[in-house]
Amino acid sequence: MSELIATGAGDAYHLTEECWGLRAGQSGGEAQGYTLHGTVRFATHGQAEAAGFRPCGICFPGGGTPQRP
Ligand SMILES: [Zn+2]
C-alpha cells in the first residue's frame, strides 16, 4: 500500500483519508459531515512533493521522505 492522499484545501499529503489532519483541513464550511473536495492521490512521496505537497506531520511523524536534508 503506497497510496497517498492530498486535497486542495491543504498543502500536506496524507497516508489515509481517516487522518484527522486531513479532515480538519476539509472542515471549512462543511457543517454536516465532511466532503473530500479536490482529492488528489499519489503513488509515491516523490510524486506528492513534486506536486507541491509536504508530508503530513500526523501521518508521517518522521517527516516522510528519508532523503530529506
Ligand atoms: Zn495526515
N, CA, C, O and the ligand as a Tripos MOL2 file, in Angstrom:
@<TRIPOS>MOLECULE
protein
  277   275    70     0     0
PROTEIN
NO_CHARGES

@<TRIPOS>ATOM
      1 N           0.8500   -1.1920    0.0000 N.3       1 MET1
      2 CA          0.0000    0.0000    0.0000 C.3       1 MET1
      3 C           0.8840    1.2400    0.0000 C.2       1 MET1
      4 O           1.6250    1.4710    0.9550 O.2       1 MET1
      5 N           0.8140    2.0230   -1.0400 N.am      2 SER2
      6 CA          1.6410    3.2210   -1.0970 C.3       2 SER2
      7 C           0.8350    4.3840   -1.6510 C.2       2 SER2
      8 O           1.3920    5.2870   -2.2740 O.2       2 SER2
      9 N          -0.4440    4.3660   -1.4330 N.am      3 GLU3
     10 CA         -1.2700    5.4390   -1.9490 C.3       3 GLU3
     11 C          -1.3110    6.5940   -0.9580 C.2       3 GLU3
     12 O          -1.5870    6.4120    0.2280 O.2       3 GLU3
     13 N          -1.0340    7.7650   -1.4640 N.am      4 LEU4
     14 CA         -1.0280    8.9650   -0.6310 C.3       4 LEU4
     15 C          -2.1650    9.8690   -1.0810 C.2       4 LEU4
     16 O          -2.5580    9.8680   -2.2480 O.2       4 LEU4
     17 N          -2.6780   10.6300   -0.1470 N.am      5 ILE5
     18 CA         -3.8640   11.4420   -0.4260 C.3       5 ILE5
     19 C          -3.6070   12.8950   -0.0540 C.2       5 ILE5
     20 O          -3.1090   13.1890    1.0330 O.2       5 ILE5
     21 N          -3.9460   13.7890   -0.9500 N.am      6 ALA6
     22 CA         -3.8510   15.2160   -0.6490 C.3       6 ALA6
     23 C          -5.1530   15.8670   -1.0920 C.2       6 ALA6
     24 O          -5.9250   15.2860   -1.8530 O.2       6 ALA6
     25 N          -5.3830   17.0750   -0.6070 N.am      7 THR7
     26 CA         -6.5940   17.7870   -1.0090 C.3       7 THR7
     27 C          -6.2510   19.2230   -1.3690 C.2       7 THR7
     28 O          -5.2100   19.7490   -0.9740 O.2       7 THR7
     29 N          -7.1280   19.8340   -2.1100 N.am      8 GLY8
     30 CA         -6.9020   21.2190   -2.4900 C.3       8 GLY8
     31 C          -7.0250   22.1710   -1.3170 C.2       8 GLY8
     32 O          -6.6500   23.3390   -1.4170 O.2       8 GLY8
     33 N          -7.5490   21.6750   -0.2060 N.am      9 ALA9
     34 CA         -7.7690   22.5280    0.9620 C.3       9 ALA9
     35 C          -6.5040   22.6990    1.7980 C.2       9 ALA9
     36 O          -6.4360   23.5840    2.6510 O.2       9 ALA9
     37 N          -5.5050   21.8550    1.5550 N.am     10 GLY10
     38 CA         -4.2950   21.9310    2.3680 C.3      10 GLY10
     39 C          -3.0640   21.7700    1.5090 C.2      10 GLY10
     40 O          -3.1540   21.5820    0.2960 O.2      10 GLY10
     41 N          -1.9040   21.8450    2.1550 N.am     11 ASP11
     42 CA         -0.6620   21.7030    1.4020 C.3      11 ASP11
     43 C           0.0870   20.4440    1.8260 C.2      11 ASP11
     44 O           1.2630   20.2690    1.5070 O.2      11 ASP11
     45 N          -0.6010   19.5810    2.5400 N.am     12 ALA12
     46 CA          0.0370   18.3580    3.0030 C.3      12 ALA12
     47 C          -0.5960   17.1350    2.3450 C.2      12 ALA12
     48 O          -1.7630   17.1480    1.9550 O.2      12 ALA12
     49 N           0.2090   16.0770    2.2340 N.am     13 TYR13
     50 CA         -0.3570   14.8100    1.7530 C.3      13 TYR13
     51 C          -0.3940   13.8210    2.9110 C.2      13 TYR13
     52 O           0.4250   13.8680    3.8290 O.2      13 TYR13
     53 N          -1.3630   12.9320    2.8350 N.am     14 HIS14
     54 CA         -1.6610   12.0480    3.9480 C.3      14 HIS14
     55 C          -1.5980   10.5910    3.5400 C.2      14 HIS14
     56 O          -1.6440   10.2310    2.3630 O.2      14 HIS14
     57 N          -1.4890    9.7590    4.5930 N.am     15 LEU15
     58 CA         -1.4270    8.3260    4.3680 C.3      15 LEU15
     59 C          -2.8210    7.7170    4.2440 C.2      15 LEU15
     60 O          -3.0090    6.6850    3.6010 O.2      15 LEU15
     61 N          -3.7920    8.3750    4.8710 N.am     16 THR16
     62 CA         -5.1510    7.8390    4.8770 C.3      16 THR16
     63 C          -6.1710    8.9630    4.9390 C.2      16 THR16
     64 O          -5.9050   10.0370    5.4780 O.2      16 THR16
     65 N          -7.3400    8.6970    4.3790 N.am     17 GLU17
     66 CA         -8.4180    9.6770    4.4730 C.3      17 GLU17
     67 C          -8.9190    9.8060    5.9020 C.2      17 GLU17
     68 O          -9.6190   10.7620    6.2380 O.2      17 GLU17
     69 N          -8.5610    8.8450    6.7370 N.am     18 GLU18
     70 CA         -9.0250    8.8710    8.1180 C.3      18 GLU18
     71 C          -8.2210    9.8460    8.9740 C.2      18 GLU18
     72 O          -8.5840   10.1000   10.1220 O.2      18 GLU18
     73 N          -7.1500   10.3880    8.4400 N.am     19 CYS19
     74 CA         -6.3200   11.3210    9.1950 C.3      19 CYS19
     75 C          -7.1440   12.5280    9.6380 C.2      19 CYS19
     76 O          -7.8240   13.1580    8.8280 O.2      19 CYS19
     77 N          -7.0770   12.8410   10.9230 N.am     20 TRP20
     78 CA         -7.8860   13.9780   11.3990 C.3      20 TRP20
     79 C          -7.3200   15.2930   10.8980 C.2      20 TRP20
     80 O          -8.0310   16.2960   10.8270 O.2      20 TRP20
     81 N          -6.0530   15.2890   10.5530 N.am     21 GLY21
     82 CA         -5.4700   16.4990    9.9810 C.3      21 GLY21
     83 C          -6.0650   16.7950    8.6100 C.2      21 GLY21
     84 O          -6.2780   17.9520    8.2490 O.2      21 GLY21
     85 N          -6.3270   15.7490    7.8640 N.am     22 LEU22
     86 CA         -6.9480   15.9150    6.5540 C.3      22 LEU22
     87 C          -8.3860   16.3940    6.7280 C.2      22 LEU22
     88 O          -8.8430   17.2920    6.0210 O.2      22 LEU22
     89 N          -9.0890   15.7830    7.6760 N.am     23 ARG23
     90 CA        -10.4770   16.1750    7.9170 C.3      23 ARG23
     91 C         -10.5540   17.6170    8.4020 C.2      23 ARG23
     92 O         -11.4410   18.3710    8.0030 O.2      23 ARG23
     93 N          -9.6170   17.9910    9.2670 N.am     24 ALA24
     94 CA         -9.6050   19.3540    9.7990 C.3      24 ALA24
     95 C          -9.4450   20.3580    8.6610 C.2      24 ALA24
     96 O         -10.0510   21.4300    8.6660 O.2      24 ALA24
     97 N          -8.6230   19.9880    7.6950 N.am     25 GLY25
     98 CA         -8.4040   20.8820    6.5670 C.3      25 GLY25
     99 C          -9.6240   20.9770    5.6670 C.2      25 GLY25
    100 O          -9.7500   21.9050    4.8680 O.2      25 GLY25
    101 N         -10.5210   20.0090    5.8040 N.am     26 GLN26
    102 CA        -11.7140   19.9870    4.9700 C.3      26 GLN26
    103 C         -12.8870   20.6910    5.6190 C.2      26 GLN26
    104 O         -13.8600   21.0230    4.9420 O.2      26 GLN26
    105 N         -12.8140   20.9230    6.9150 N.am     27 SER27
    106 CA        -13.9840   21.3730    7.6500 C.3      27 SER27
    107 C         -14.1690   22.8900    7.5800 C.2      27 SER27
    108 O         -14.5290   23.5150    8.5770 O.2      27 SER27
    109 N         -13.9320   23.4680    6.4430 N.am     28 GLY28
    110 CA        -14.0850   24.9000    6.3020 C.3      28 GLY28
    111 C         -15.5280   25.3260    6.4400 C.2      28 GLY28
    112 O         -15.9090   25.8760    7.4730 O.2      28 GLY28
    113 N         -16.3400   25.0880    5.4290 N.am     29 GLY29
    114 CA        -17.7260   25.4950    5.5040 C.3      29 GLY29
    115 C         -18.6670   24.2980    5.5130 C.2      29 GLY29
    116 O         -19.8810   24.4430    5.3760 O.2      29 GLY29
    117 N         -18.0910   23.1250    5.6760 N.am     30 GLU30
    118 CA        -18.9100   21.9160    5.6780 C.3      30 GLU30
    119 C         -19.4600   21.6700    7.0740 C.2      30 GLU30
    120 O         -18.7490   21.1860    7.9550 O.2      30 GLU30
    121 N         -20.7100   22.0000    7.2690 N.am     31 ALA31
    122 CA        -21.3010   21.8350    8.5980 C.3      31 ALA31
    123 C         -21.6760   20.3820    8.8470 C.2      31 ALA31
    124 O         -21.3600   19.8200    9.8960 O.2      31 ALA31
    125 N         -22.3470   19.7810    7.8830 N.am     32 GLN32
    126 CA        -22.7720   18.4000    8.0770 C.3      32 GLN32
    127 C         -21.8270   17.4430    7.3610 C.2      32 GLN32
    128 O         -21.7140   17.4360    6.1360 O.2      32 GLN32
    129 N         -21.1540   16.6350    8.1780 N.am     33 GLY33
    130 CA        -20.2430   15.6470    7.6220 C.3      33 GLY33
    131 C         -19.0590   16.2950    6.9440 C.2      33 GLY33
    132 O         -18.9110   17.5170    6.9710 O.2      33 GLY33
    133 N         -18.2340   15.5020    6.3490 N.am     34 TYR34
    134 CA        -17.0910   16.0350    5.6350 C.3      34 TYR34
    135 C         -17.1150   15.5470    4.1960 C.2      34 TYR34
    136 O         -17.4710   14.4020    3.9170 O.2      34 TYR34
    137 N         -16.7400   16.4150    3.3110 N.am     35 THR35
    138 CA        -16.6880   16.0640    1.9000 C.3      35 THR35
    139 C         -15.2770   16.3150    1.3840 C.2      35 THR35
    140 O         -14.7040   17.3800    1.6140 O.2      35 THR35
    141 N         -14.7380   15.3580    0.7060 N.am     36 LEU36
    142 CA        -13.3800   15.4920    0.2180 C.3      36 LEU36
    143 C         -13.3860   16.1990   -1.1310 C.2      36 LEU36
    144 O         -13.6150   15.5870   -2.1750 O.2      36 LEU36
    145 N         -13.1330   17.4840   -1.0820 N.am     37 HIS37
    146 CA        -13.0990   18.2660   -2.3120 C.3      37 HIS37
    147 C         -11.7230   18.2030   -2.9600 C.2      37 HIS37
    148 O         -10.7040   18.3810   -2.2920 O.2      37 HIS37
    149 N         -11.7010   17.9590   -4.2140 N.am     38 GLY38
    150 CA        -10.4440   18.0100   -4.9420 C.3      38 GLY38
    151 C          -9.3990   17.0620   -4.4050 C.2      38 GLY38
    152 O          -8.2330   17.4300   -4.2630 O.2      38 GLY38
    153 N          -9.8080   15.8440   -4.1060 N.am     39 THR39
    154 CA         -8.8540   14.8750   -3.5920 C.3      39 THR39
    155 C          -7.8840   14.4500   -4.6880 C.2      39 THR39
    156 O          -8.2790   14.1170   -5.8050 O.2      39 THR39
    157 N          -6.6190   14.4710   -4.3360 N.am     40 VAL40
    158 CA         -5.5860   14.0530   -5.2690 C.3      40 VAL40
    159 C          -4.8450   12.8720   -4.6660 C.2      40 VAL40
    160 O          -4.5350   12.8680   -3.4750 O.2      40 VAL40
    161 N          -4.5620   11.8720   -5.4890 N.am     41 ARG41
    162 CA         -3.8750   10.6900   -4.9670 C.3      41 ARG41
    163 C          -2.5360   10.5290   -5.6660 C.2      41 ARG41
    164 O          -2.3960   10.7840   -6.8630 O.2      41 ARG41
    165 N          -1.5590   10.0980   -4.8840 N.am     42 PHE42
    166 CA         -0.2200    9.8780   -5.4140 C.3      42 PHE42
    167 C           0.2490    8.4900   -5.0240 C.2      42 PHE42
    168 O          -0.1540    7.9520   -3.9930 O.2      42 PHE42
    169 N           1.0970    7.9210   -5.8500 N.am     43 ALA43
    170 CA          1.6130    6.5870   -5.5630 C.3      43 ALA43
    171 C           2.8680    6.6540   -4.7040 C.2      43 ALA43
    172 O           3.1600    5.7260   -3.9490 O.2      43 ALA43
    173 N           3.6070    7.7510   -4.8180 N.am     44 THR44
    174 CA          4.8700    7.8510   -4.0910 C.3      44 THR44
    175 C           5.0240    9.2210   -3.4450 C.2      44 THR44
    176 O           4.3600   10.1860   -3.8230 O.2      44 THR44
    177 N           5.9160    9.2810   -2.4590 N.am     45 HIS45
    178 CA          6.2060   10.5630   -1.8100 C.3      45 HIS45
    179 C           6.7690   11.5560   -2.8270 C.2      45 HIS45
    180 O           6.4530   12.7460   -2.7960 O.2      45 HIS45
    181 N           7.5980   11.0480   -3.7160 N.am     46 GLY46
    182 CA          8.2280   11.9110   -4.7060 C.3      46 GLY46
    183 C           7.1980   12.6050   -5.5820 C.2      46 GLY46
    184 O           7.3270   13.7930   -5.8790 O.2      46 GLY46
    185 N           6.1890   11.8750   -5.9910 N.am     47 GLN47
    186 CA          5.1470   12.4630   -6.8250 C.3      47 GLN47
    187 C           4.3880   13.5350   -6.0580 C.2      47 GLN47
    188 O           4.0880   14.6010   -6.5950 O.2      47 GLN47
    189 N           4.0800   13.2450   -4.8060 N.am     48 ALA48
    190 CA          3.3270   14.2010   -3.9880 C.3      48 ALA48
    191 C           4.1350   15.4850   -3.7680 C.2      48 ALA48
    192 O           3.6020   16.5900   -3.8660 O.2      48 ALA48
    193 N           5.4120   15.3240   -3.4750 N.am     49 GLU49
    194 CA          6.2380   16.5020   -3.2120 C.3      49 GLU49
    195 C           6.5070   17.2790   -4.4920 C.2      49 GLU49
    196 O           6.6290   18.5030   -4.4690 O.2      49 GLU49
    197 N           6.5980   16.5640   -5.6080 N.am     50 ALA50
    198 CA          6.7940   17.2350   -6.8880 C.3      50 ALA50
    199 C           5.5840   18.0990   -7.2360 C.2      50 ALA50
    200 O           5.6970   19.0940   -7.9520 O.2      50 ALA50
    201 N           4.4330   17.7000   -6.7160 N.am     51 ALA51
    202 CA          3.2020   18.4460   -6.9620 C.3      51 ALA51
    203 C           3.0410   19.6050   -5.9810 C.2      51 ALA51
    204 O           2.0740   20.3620   -6.0600 O.2      51 ALA51
    205 N           3.9920   19.7390   -5.0570 N.am     52 GLY52
    206 CA          3.9650   20.8820   -4.1670 C.3      52 GLY52
    207 C           3.4230   20.5940   -2.7750 C.2      52 GLY52
    208 O           3.1940   21.5120   -1.9880 O.2      52 GLY52
    209 N           3.2190   19.3120   -2.4740 N.am     53 PHE53
    210 CA          2.7030   18.9650   -1.1530 C.3      53 PHE53
    211 C           3.8470   18.5420   -0.2420 C.2      53 PHE53
    212 O           4.9070   18.1120   -0.6970 O.2      53 PHE53
    213 N           3.6010   18.6750    1.0560 N.am     54 ARG54
    214 CA          4.5800   18.2270    2.0440 C.3      54 ARG54
    215 C           3.9490   17.1040    2.8640 C.2      54 ARG54
    216 O           2.7240   16.9910    2.9240 O.2      54 ARG54
    217 N           4.7810   16.2720    3.4960 N.am     55 PRO55
    218 CA          4.2220   15.1680    4.2750 C.3      55 PRO55
    219 C           3.4870   15.6580    5.5040 C.2      55 PRO55
    220 O           3.9660   16.5440    6.2120 O.2      55 PRO55
    221 N           2.3320   15.0870    5.7550 N.am     56 CYS56
    222 CA          1.5470   15.4110    6.9370 C.3      56 CYS56
    223 C           2.3030   14.9850    8.1900 C.2      56 CYS56
    224 O           2.7960   13.8600    8.2680 O.2      56 CYS56
    225 N           2.3950   15.8710    9.1580 N.am     57 GLY57
    226 CA          3.1380   15.5660   10.3660 C.3      57 GLY57
    227 C           2.4660   14.5200   11.2450 C.2      57 GLY57
    228 O           3.0970   13.9470   12.1340 O.2      57 GLY57
    229 N           1.1850   14.2750   10.9920 N.am     58 ILE58
    230 CA          0.4540   13.2820   11.7630 C.3      58 ILE58
    231 C           0.6190   11.9030   11.1230 C.2      58 ILE58
    232 O           0.8690   10.9180   11.8180 O.2      58 ILE58
    233 N           0.4830   11.8370    9.8370 N.am     59 CYS59
    234 CA          0.6170   10.5670    9.1270 C.3      59 CYS59
    235 C           2.0820   10.1340    9.0540 C.2      59 CYS59
    236 O           2.3800    8.9400    9.0360 O.2      59 CYS59
    237 N           2.9980   11.1140    9.0130 N.am     60 PHE60
    238 CA          4.4190   10.8160    8.8590 C.3      60 PHE60
    239 C           5.2300   11.5420    9.9270 C.2      60 PHE60
    240 O           5.8750   12.5500    9.6400 O.2      60 PHE60
    241 N           5.1970   11.0380   11.1440 N.am     61 PRO61
    242 CA          5.8900   11.7100   12.2520 C.3      61 PRO61
    243 C           7.3750   11.8850   11.9780 C.2      61 PRO61
    244 O           8.0040   12.8010   12.5070 O.2      61 PRO61
    245 N           7.9370   11.0110   11.1530 N.am     62 GLY62
    246 CA          9.3690   11.0970   10.8750 C.3      62 GLY62
    247 C           9.6880   12.0840    9.7700 C.2      62 GLY62
    248 O          10.8610   12.3440    9.5030 O.2      62 GLY62
    249 N           8.6650   12.6470    9.1120 N.am     63 GLY63
    250 CA          8.9180   13.6150    8.0620 C.3      63 GLY63
    251 C           8.6580   13.0570    6.6700 C.2      63 GLY63
    252 O           8.6880   13.8110    5.6980 O.2      63 GLY63
    253 N           8.4070   11.7780    6.5480 N.am     64 GLY64
    254 CA          8.0400   11.2100    5.2610 C.3      64 GLY64
    255 C           9.2130   10.7190    4.4600 C.2      64 GLY64
    256 O           9.5010    9.5220    4.4480 O.2      64 GLY64
    257 N           9.8930   11.6190    3.7930 N.am     65 THR65
    258 CA         10.9540   11.2030    2.8900 C.3      65 THR65
    259 C          12.2830   11.0620    3.6240 C.2      65 THR65
    260 O          12.7370   12.0140    4.2590 O.2      65 THR65
    261 N          12.9010    9.9160    3.5480 N.am     66 PRO66
    262 CA         14.1620    9.6830    4.2420 C.3      66 PRO66
    263 C          15.3180   10.4960    3.6770 C.2      66 PRO66
    264 O          16.3130   10.7230    4.3660 O.2      66 PRO66
    265 N          15.1940   10.9370    2.4290 N.am     67 GLN67
    266 CA         16.3080   11.6670    1.8200 C.3      67 GLN67
    267 C          16.2330   13.1600    2.0700 C.2      67 GLN67
    268 O          16.9940   13.9390    1.4960 O.2      67 GLN67
    269 N          15.2980   13.5550    2.9430 N.am     68 ARG68
    270 CA         15.1970   14.9740    3.2690 C.3      68 ARG68
    271 C          16.4200   15.4290    4.0710 C.2      68 ARG68
    272 O          16.8170   14.7220    4.9970 O.2      68 ARG68
    273 N          17.0190   16.5490    3.7670 N.am     69 PRO69
    274 CA         18.2150   17.0210    4.4550 C.3      69 PRO69
    275 C          17.9530   17.3460    5.9340 C.2      69 PRO69
    276 O          18.8690   17.7560    6.6480 O.2      69 PRO69
    277 ZN         -2.3070   13.1680    7.7560 Zn       70 ZN70
@<TRIPOS>BOND
     1     1     2 1
     2     2     3 1
     3     3     4 2
     4     3     5 am
     5     5     6 1
     6     6     7 1
     7     7     8 2
     8     7     9 am
     9     9    10 1
    10    10    11 1
    11    11    12 2
    12    11    13 am
    13    13    14 1
    14    14    15 1
    15    15    16 2
    16    15    17 am
    17    17    18 1
    18    18    19 1
    19    19    20 2
    20    19    21 am
    21    21    22 1
    22    22    23 1
    23    23    24 2
    24    23    25 am
    25    25    26 1
    26    26    27 1
    27    27    28 2
    28    27    29 am
    29    29    30 1
    30    30    31 1
    31    31    32 2
    32    31    33 am
    33    33    34 1
    34    34    35 1
    35    35    36 2
    36    35    37 am
    37    37    38 1
    38    38    39 1
    39    39    40 2
    40    39    41 am
    41    41    42 1
    42    42    43 1
    43    43    44 2
    44    43    45 am
    45    45    46 1
    46    46    47 1
    47    47    48 2
    48    47    49 am
    49    49    50 1
    50    50    51 1
    51    51    52 2
    52    51    53 am
    53    53    54 1
    54    54    55 1
    55    55    56 2
    56    55    57 am
    57    57    58 1
    58    58    59 1
    59    59    60 2
    60    59    61 am
    61    61    62 1
    62    62    63 1
    63    63    64 2
    64    63    65 am
    65    65    66 1
    66    66    67 1
    67    67    68 2
    68    67    69 am
    69    69    70 1
    70    70    71 1
    71    71    72 2
    72    71    73 am
    73    73    74 1
    74    74    75 1
    75    75    76 2
    76    75    77 am
    77    77    78 1
    78    78    79 1
    79    79    80 2
    80    79    81 am
    81    81    82 1
    82    82    83 1
    83    83    84 2
    84    83    85 am
    85    85    86 1
    86    86    87 1
    87    87    88 2
    88    87    89 am
    89    89    90 1
    90    90    91 1
    91    91    92 2
    92    91    93 am
    93    93    94 1
    94    94    95 1
    95    95    96 2
    96    95    97 am
    97    97    98 1
    98    98    99 1
    99    99   100 2
   100    99   101 am
   101   101   102 1
   102   102   103 1
   103   103   104 2
   104   103   105 am
   105   105   106 1
   106   106   107 1
   107   107   108 2
   108   107   109 am
   109   109   110 1
   110   110   111 1
   111   111   112 2
   112   111   113 am
   113   113   114 1
   114   114   115 1
   115   115   116 2
   116   115   117 am
   117   117   118 1
   118   118   119 1
   119   119   120 2
   120   119   121 am
   121   121   122 1
   122   122   123 1
   123   123   124 2
   124   123   125 am
   125   125   126 1
   126   126   127 1
   127   127   128 2
   128   127   129 am
   129   129   130 1
   130   130   131 1
   131   131   132 2
   132   131   133 am
   133   133   134 1
   134   134   135 1
   135   135   136 2
   136   135   137 am
   137   137   138 1
   138   138   139 1
   139   139   140 2
   140   139   141 am
   141   141   142 1
   142   142   143 1
   143   143   144 2
   144   143   145 am
   145   145   146 1
   146   146   147 1
   147   147   148 2
   148   147   149 am
   149   149   150 1
   150   150   151 1
   151   151   152 2
   152   151   153 am
   153   153   154 1
   154   154   155 1
   155   155   156 2
   156   155   157 am
   157   157   158 1
   158   158   159 1
   159   159   160 2
   160   159   161 am
   161   161   162 1
   162   162   163 1
   163   163   164 2
   164   163   165 am
   165   165   166 1
   166   166   167 1
   167   167   168 2
   168   167   169 am
   169   169   170 1
   170   170   171 1
   171   171   172 2
   172   171   173 am
   173   173   174 1
   174   174   175 1
   175   175   176 2
   176   175   177 am
   177   177   178 1
   178   178   179 1
   179   179   180 2
   180   179   181 am
   181   181   182 1
   182   182   183 1
   183   183   184 2
   184   183   185 am
   185   185   186 1
   186   186   187 1
   187   187   188 2
   188   187   189 am
   189   189   190 1
   190   190   191 1
   191   191   192 2
   192   191   193 am
   193   193   194 1
   194   194   195 1
   195   195   196 2
   196   195   197 am
   197   197   198 1
   198   198   199 1
   199   199   200 2
   200   199   201 am
   201   201   202 1
   202   202   203 1
   203   203   204 2
   204   203   205 am
   205   205   206 1
   206   206   207 1
   207   207   208 2
   208   207   209 am
   209   209   210 1
   210   210   211 1
   211   211   212 2
   212   211   213 am
   213   213   214 1
   214   214   215 1
   215   215   216 2
   216   215   217 am
   217   217   218 1
   218   218   219 1
   219   219   220 2
   220   219   221 am
   221   221   222 1
   222   222   223 1
   223   223   224 2
   224   223   225 am
   225   225   226 1
   226   226   227 1
   227   227   228 2
   228   227   229 am
   229   229   230 1
   230   230   231 1
   231   231   232 2
   232   231   233 am
   233   233   234 1
   234   234   235 1
   235   235   236 2
   236   235   237 am
   237   237   238 1
   238   238   239 1
   239   239   240 2
   240   239   241 am
   241   241   242 1
   242   242   243 1
   243   243   244 2
   244   243   245 am
   245   245   246 1
   246   246   247 1
   247   247   248 2
   248   247   249 am
   249   249   250 1
   250   250   251 1
   251   251   252 2
   252   251   253 am
   253   253   254 1
   254   254   255 1
   255   255   256 2
   256   255   257 am
   257   257   258 1
   258   258   259 1
   259   259   260 2
   260   259   261 am
   261   261   262 1
   262   262   263 1
   263   263   264 2
   264   263   265 am
   265   265   266 1
   266   266   267 1
   267   267   268 2
   268   267   269 am
   269   269   270 1
   270   270   271 1
   271   271   272 2
   272   271   273 am
   273   273   274 1
   274   274   275 1
   275   275   276 2
@<TRIPOS>SUBSTRUCTURE
     1 MET1         2 RESIDUE 1 A MET
     2 SER2         6 RESIDUE 1 A SER
     3 GLU3        10 RESIDUE 1 A GLU
     4 LEU4        14 RESIDUE 1 A LEU
     5 ILE5        18 RESIDUE 1 A ILE
     6 ALA6        22 RESIDUE 1 A ALA
     7 THR7        26 RESIDUE 1 A THR
     8 GLY8        30 RESIDUE 1 A GLY
     9 ALA9        34 RESIDUE 1 A ALA
    10 GLY10       38 RESIDUE 1 A GLY
    11 ASP11       42 RESIDUE 1 A ASP
    12 ALA12       46 RESIDUE 1 A ALA
    13 TYR13       50 RESIDUE 1 A TYR
    14 HIS14       54 RESIDUE 1 A HIS
    15 LEU15       58 RESIDUE 1 A LEU
    16 THR16       62 RESIDUE 1 A THR
    17 GLU17       66 RESIDUE 1 A GLU
    18 GLU18       70 RESIDUE 1 A GLU
    19 CYS19       74 RESIDUE 1 A CYS
    20 TRP20       78 RESIDUE 1 A TRP
    21 GLY21       82 RESIDUE 1 A GLY
    22 LEU22       86 RESIDUE 1 A LEU
    23 ARG23       90 RESIDUE 1 A ARG
    24 ALA24       94 RESIDUE 1 A ALA
    25 GLY25       98 RESIDUE 1 A GLY
    26 GLN26      102 RESIDUE 1 A GLN
    27 SER27      106 RESIDUE 1 A SER
    28 GLY28      110 RESIDUE 1 A GLY
    29 GLY29      114 RESIDUE 1 A GLY
    30 GLU30      118 RESIDUE 1 A GLU
    31 ALA31      122 RESIDUE 1 A ALA
    32 GLN32      126 RESIDUE 1 A GLN
    33 GLY33      130 RESIDUE 1 A GLY
    34 TYR34      134 RESIDUE 1 A TYR
    35 THR35      138 RESIDUE 1 A THR
    36 LEU36      142 RESIDUE 1 A LEU
    37 HIS37      146 RESIDUE 1 A HIS
    38 GLY38      150 RESIDUE 1 A GLY
    39 THR39      154 RESIDUE 1 A THR
    40 VAL40      158 RESIDUE 1 A VAL
    41 ARG41      162 RESIDUE 1 A ARG
    42 PHE42      166 RESIDUE 1 A PHE
    43 ALA43      170 RESIDUE 1 A ALA
    44 THR44      174 RESIDUE 1 A THR
    45 HIS45      178 RESIDUE 1 A HIS
    46 GLY46      182 RESIDUE 1 A GLY
    47 GLN47      186 RESIDUE 1 A GLN
    48 ALA48      190 RESIDUE 1 A ALA
    49 GLU49      194 RESIDUE 1 A GLU
    50 ALA50      198 RESIDUE 1 A ALA
    51 ALA51      202 RESIDUE 1 A ALA
    52 GLY52      206 RESIDUE 1 A GLY
    53 PHE53      210 RESIDUE 1 A PHE
    54 ARG54      214 RESIDUE 1 A ARG
    55 PRO55      218 RESIDUE 1 A PRO
    56 CYS56      222 RESIDUE 1 A CYS
    57 GLY57      226 RESIDUE 1 A GLY
    58 ILE58      230 RESIDUE 1 A ILE
    59 CYS59      234 RESIDUE 1 A CYS
    60 PHE60      238 RESIDUE 1 A PHE
    61 PRO61      242 RESIDUE 1 A PRO
    62 GLY62      246 RESIDUE 1 A GLY
    63 GLY63      250 RESIDUE 1 A GLY
    64 GLY64      254 RESIDUE 1 A GLY
    65 THR65      258 RESIDUE 1 A THR
    66 PRO66      262 RESIDUE 1 A PRO
    67 GLN67      266 RESIDUE 1 A GLN
    68 ARG68      270 RESIDUE 1 A ARG
    69 PRO69      274 RESIDUE 1 A PRO
    70 ZN70       277 GROUP 0 **** ****
